[in-house]
Amino acid sequence: MEPLANKIRPKSLKEFVGQEHLVGAGKPLRKAIEDKHLFSYLLWGPPGTGKTTIARIYAQAVNARIYELSAVSAGKDDIRKIVEEPDTLLEGRPKVLFLDEIHRFNKAQQDYLLPFVESGKLTLIGATTENPSFEVIPALLSRCRVFVLKSLNEAELKTIIKRTKIKMPKDAIDWLAALANGDARIAITAVENCQRLYGTITLENLKNTFEHAFIRFDKKGEEHYDTISAFIKSMRAGDADAALYYLARMIEGGEDPKFIARRMVVFASEDIGLAQPTALVVANEVFRAVEEIGLPEAQINLAHGTAYLALAAKDRSAYSAYFEALDDVKKTGNLPIPLKIRNAPTKLMKELGYHEGYEKYPKSPGSKEDSYLPEKLKGKRYLKRKGKP
């Protein structure tokens, strides 16, 4: 039986709900579809926000044959088959590859895909819930535009729920739109499951449906944005018990362990920093263990690292100092570097005063007299640590 989500899937932008910043009048994806502009791009956003639907509407608009693969199960052979399919079967139509969860493709698989995208043999539409800056190789990323999708709001979800044309009371619609957390797939599947289980949809029946069916759905990692946020905030607060709970919830939910470990590495510098510099070493070793060992054993390494980071002293001074310095760079541009710390490889440079007066270990580092900052910023303090001058 065809899933309800497929039955009511929009066939055109006129039927599409949400993502007005991309498909509204005059917006980039709408223009590309209306102008039949053929190009590769990535759709980055939470689950259930319309990535697959947009890809299908686009492929139809440019009169392309669309090939849909999931990076979880697909490999090089699947791409090879698509590329080698005789052009005579296409009747002049371009080939569009929709690669769901492109972040699950490893570097070797992405390297294999790259030349086909470069040559135009394939037009790539990649879908991902992960930041493509981290998950997609630079060469492939540079050949794709990135469009960021947003979670659907409750009004948009209510519109989608009503499109199922299944009778249900207003309180059930309101409750479901709030609970679906911006994910149309959750809402539609809940309606479908509730009807199968109970025949009629009421608020009570919907709640029972979630209790019985959607624990399994959550184990697919659909809540990962909220859960990783709770995980980070728990470590930041020093609440090791909460951090370990959210770690267990992510692992049990099927979250990519590298996604967790990567954020632990960032946390070690951003939140712990100079208070306990070994935290970065520990976090990097956890990431390495996850890469080399994998689950299920690596969950022990993740737990060890989580407890360590949560209990570590916290100091965000290096993080704050860097972004304050970055703000000055953006405001002032390339200010002249003091002559005394410029490189002086030639005689002329030395005669011009390059390197003159340089001291390896100044008496008052950072003071206005001994500052190595450009003249305009001399004496400025970026790094402000507790208990330090």
C-alpha positions in Angstrom: 0.0 0.0 0.0 1.3 3.4 -1.0 2.2 5.5 2.1 0.0 8.5 2.8 3.0 10.9 2.6 3.5 9.8 -1.0 -0.2 10.1 -1.9 -0.4 13.8 -0.8 3.1 14.8 -1.9 3.0 18.1 -3.9 3.5 17.8 -7.6 4.2 21.5 -8.2 5.3 24.6 -6.3 1.7 25.7 -6.2 0.9 22.8 -3.9 4.1 23.1 -1.9 3.9 24.3 1.7 6.8 26.1 3.6 10.3 27.3 2.6 9.0 30.6 1.3 12.6 32.0 1.5 13.5 29.5 -1.2 10.4 28.9 -3.3 8.3 32.1 -2.7 7.9 34.6 -5.5 11.2 35.8 -6.9 13.2 33.5 -4.5 16.2 31.4 -5.8 14.8 27.9 -6.1 11.5 29.2 -7.6 13.4 31.2 -10.2 15.6 28.1 -11.0 12.5 26.0 -11.5 10.6 28.6 -13.5 13.7 29.3 -15.7 14.5 25.6 -16.1 18.0 26.3 -14.9 20.1 23.1 -14.7 22.7 23.1 -11.9 23.8 21.1 -8.9 22.8 22.0 -5.4 22.5 20.7 -1.9 19.4 20.9 0.3 20.4 21.2 4.0 17.8 21.2 6.7 15.9 19.1 9.3 13.9 16.0 8.4 10.4 16.3 6.9 10.8 19.8 5.5 10.4 19.1 1.8 13.9 18.1 0.4 12.7 15.1 -1.6 9.6 17.0 -2.9 11.7 19.9 -4.0 14.1 17.6 -5.9 11.2 15.9 -7.7 9.5 19.2 -8.6 12.8 20.5 -9.9 13.6 17.4 -12.0 10.2 17.5 -13.6 10.5 21.2 -14.4 13.9 20.8 -16.2 12.5 17.7 -18.0 15.1 15.4 -16.4 15.1 11.8 -15.5 15.6 11.6 -11.8 17.5 8.8 -10.1 16.9 8.6 -6.3 19.5 7.0 -4.1 20.1 6.9 -0.3 23.7 7.3 0.7 23.1 4.9 3.5 22.8 1.9 1.2 24.1 3.1 -2.2 27.7 2.9 -3.4 29.9 3.5 -6.4 28.3 0.7 -8.4 24.9 2.4 -8.2 26.4 5.7 -9.5 28.2 3.8 -12.3 25.0 2.2 -13.5 23.3 5.6 -13.8 26.2 7.1 -15.6 26.5 4.2 -18.0 22.8 4.0 -18.8 22.7 4.7 -22.6 21.7 8.3 -23.5 19.4 6.8 -26.2 17.0 5.8 -23.4 16.8 9.3 -22.2 15.5 11.0 -25.4 17.8 14.0 -24.8 16.8 14.4 -21.1 19.5 15.2 -18.6 20.2 12.9 -15.7 19.5 14.3 -12.2 20.8 12.3 -9.2 19.0 12.9 -6.0 21.3 11.6 -3.2 19.5 11.5 0.1 21.7 11.7 3.2 24.7 12.6 1.2 26.6 13.1 4.4 26.7 9.3 4.7 28.9 9.0 1.6 32.5 8.7 2.6 35.4 10.7 1.0 36.2 7.9 -1.5 32.6 7.7 -2.7 32.3 11.5 -3.0 35.6 11.6 -4.9 34.1 9.0 -7.3 31.0 11.1 -7.8 32.9 14.4 -8.4 34.0 14.0 -12.0 30.5 13.2 -13.2 29.2 16.3 -11.6 32.1 18.4 -13.0 31.5 17.1 -16.5 27.8 17.6 -16.4 27.0 13.9 -16.9 25.1 14.1 -13.7 23.3 17.0 -12.1 23.5 16.4 -8.4 20.8 17.3 -5.8 22.1 16.3 -2.4 20.0 16.2 0.7 21.5 16.4 4.2 20.6 17.1 7.8 24.2 17.8 8.5 26.3 20.9 7.9 27.7 20.3 4.4 30.8 22.3 5.2 31.9 19.4 7.4 30.4 16.4 5.6 30.9 17.2 1.8 34.4 17.3 0.3 35.5 20.9 -0.7 35.8 20.1 -4.4 32.2 18.8 -4.6 30.9 21.5 -2.3 32.4 24.2 -4.5 30.4 22.9 -7.4 27.1 23.0 -5.7 24.9 25.8 -4.4 23.7 25.3 -0.8 20.1 26.0 0.1 19.1 25.9 3.8 15.7 24.6 4.7 13.8 25.6 7.9 11.6 23.5 10.2 7.9 24.0 9.3 5.9 26.2 11.6 2.7 25.1 13.2 0.5 26.9 10.7 2.2 25.2 7.8 1.9 21.8 9.5 -1.8 22.3 10.0 -2.2 23.0 6.3 -0.4 19.8 5.5 -2.4 17.7 8.0 -5.6 19.0 6.6 -4.5 17.9 3.1 -4.7 14.3 4.2 -8.5 14.8 3.9 -8.9 12.6 7.0 -11.5 13.9 9.4 -10.2 14.9 12.8 -11.1 17.4 15.5 -9.4 20.7 15.8 -7.8 19.8 19.2 -6.2 16.8 17.5 -4.8 18.9 14.6 -3.5 21.6 17.0 -1.8 19.0 19.3 -0.2 17.1 16.4 1.1 20.3 14.7 2.8 21.3 18.0 4.2 17.8 18.7 5.5 17.2 15.2 8.3 19.7 15.9 8.4 21.1 12.3 8.5 17.7 10.6 5.7 17.0 8.1 6.7 13.4 7.9 6.0 12.8 11.6 2.6 14.5 11.3 1.5 12.6 8.2 2.7 9.2 9.5 0.9 9.8 12.8 -2.3 10.5 11.0 -1.9 7.3 8.9 -1.0 5.1 11.9 -3.8 6.4 14.0 -6.4 5.7 11.4 -5.1 2.2 10.9 -5.0 1.5 14.6 -8.3 3.1 15.7 -10.3 3.8 12.6 -11.2 7.3 13.8 -8.8 10.1 14.9 -9.3 11.8 18.2 -6.8 13.6 20.4 -6.7 10.6 22.8 -6.2 8.1 19.9 -3.3 10.3 18.5 -1.6 10.3 21.9 -1.9 6.5 22.1 -0.5 6.2 18.6 2.6 8.2 19.5 3.1 6.2 22.7 3.0 2.9 20.8 4.6 3.7 17.5 6.7 6.8 17.6 9.3 5.7 20.1 10.7 3.6 17.2 10.5 6.7 14.9 12.5 8.8 17.4 15.2 6.1 17.4 16.0 7.1 13.9 17.5 10.4 15.2 14.7 12.7 14.2 15.2 14.9 17.2 18.9 15.3 16.9 18.9 19.1 16.8 17.2 19.4 20.1 19.1 16.5 21.7 22.6 17.7 20.6 21.7 21.1 22.0 20.6 19.6 25.3 23.8 17.5 25.3 26.1 20.5 24.8 24.2 22.7 27.4 24.4 19.9 30.0 28.2 19.6 29.6 28.5 23.4 29.7 26.6 23.4 33.0 28.8 20.7 34.4 25.8 18.3 34.7 27.5 15.0 33.7 24.4 12.9 34.5 22.2 14.9 32.1 25.0 14.9 29.4 25.3 11.1 29.7 21.6 10.7 29.4 21.4 12.8 26.2 24.4 10.9 24.9 22.6 7.6 25.5 19.5 8.9 23.8 21.4 10.0 20.7 23.2 6.6 20.4 20.0 4.7 21.0 18.2 6.9 18.5 20.8 6.0 15.7 22.7 9.3 15.7 25.9 9.3 13.7 28.6 9.0 16.5 31.0 11.1 14.5 28.4 13.9 14.6 28.5 13.7 18.4 32.3 13.4 18.7 32.9 16.3 16.3 30.8 18.6 18.6 32.8 17.4 21.6 36.0 18.5 19.9 34.5 22.0 19.3 33.2 22.1 22.9 36.6 21.3 24.3 38.0 24.5 22.9 35.0 26.7 23.0 33.8 26.1 26.5 36.8 24.6 28.4 39.7 26.2 26.6 42.5 27.4 28.7 40.9 26.2 32.0 42.0 22.6 31.1 43.8 22.5 27.8 44.0 18.7 27.9 40.3 18.6 27.2 41.0 19.1 23.5 43.4 16.2 23.5 40.8 14.0 25.1 38.1 15.1 22.7 40.3 14.5 19.7 41.2 11.0 21.0 37.5 10.3 21.4 36.9 11.3 17.8 39.7 9.1 16.7 38.4 6.1 18.6 35.0 6.6 17.1 36.6 6.6 13.6 38.8 3.6 14.2 36.6 1.4 16.5 33.0 2.4 15.6 29.9 1.4 17.4 29.0 -0.4 19.6 32.4 -0.3 21.4 33.0 3.4 20.8 30.0 4.4 22.9 32.2 3.7 25.9 34.8 6.2 24.6 32.0 8.7 24.0 30.8 8.2 27.6 34.3 8.6 29.0 34.8 11.8 27.0 31.4 13.2 27.9 32.0 12.7 31.6 35.4 14.3 31.4 34.2 17.4 29.4 31.2 17.9 31.7 33.3 17.8 34.9 36.2 20.0 33.5 36.6 23.6 34.5 35.2 26.0 32.0 36.9 29.1 30.4 35.5 30.7 27.2 38.1 33.5 27.2 40.1 32.2 24.1 36.8 31.7 22.2 35.6 35.2 23.1 39.0 36.8 22.4 39.3 35.3 19.0 35.9 36.6 17.8 36.5 40.0 19.3 39.8 40.1 17.3 37.9 38.9 14.2 35.4 41.7 14.7 38.3 44.3 14.6 39.8 42.6 11.5 36.5 43.1 9.8 36.1 46.7 10.9 39.7 47.9 10.3 40.9 45.7 7.4 44.6 45.0 6.9 46.2 47.4 9.3 50.0 47.9 8.8 52.0 45.3 10.7 54.6 46.9 13.0 58.0 47.1 11.3 59.8 45.4 14.2 57.9 42.1 13.7 58.0 42.0 9.9 60.2 39.5 8.2 63.5 41.0 6.9 65.1 38.5 4.5 66.9 41.2 2.4 69.4 44.0 3.2 67.1 46.7 1.8 64.3 45.6 4.2 66.7 45.8 7.1 67.8 49.3 6.0 64.1 50.3 5.9 63.7 49.3 9.6 62.1 45.9 9.2 62.8 43.7 12.3 64.5 46.6 14.1 63.8 46.6 17.8 62.3 43.2 17.9 62.5 41.4 21.2 61.6 37.7 21.5 60.5 38.1 25.1 59.4 41.7 25.8 59.3 42.9 29.4 55.6 43.8 29.4 54.0 41.7 26.6 50.7 43.2 25.4 51.4 46.6 27.0 51.1 49.7 24.8 54.9 50.0 24.8 55.6 46.3 24.0 52.5 45.6 21.9 53.0 43.7 18.7 49.5 44.8 17.5 49.1 47.3 14.6 49.5 51.0 15.8 45.8 51.6 15.7 45.1 48.7 18.1 48.1 49.0 20.4 47.3 48.2 24.0 44.0 46.5 23.2 43.2 43.4 25.3 41.3 40.6 23.6 42.1 37.7 26.0 40.4 38.5 29.3 40.8 35.7 31.8 39.4 35.5 35.3 41.9 36.6 37.9 44.3 37.8 35.2 45.3 41.4 34.6 
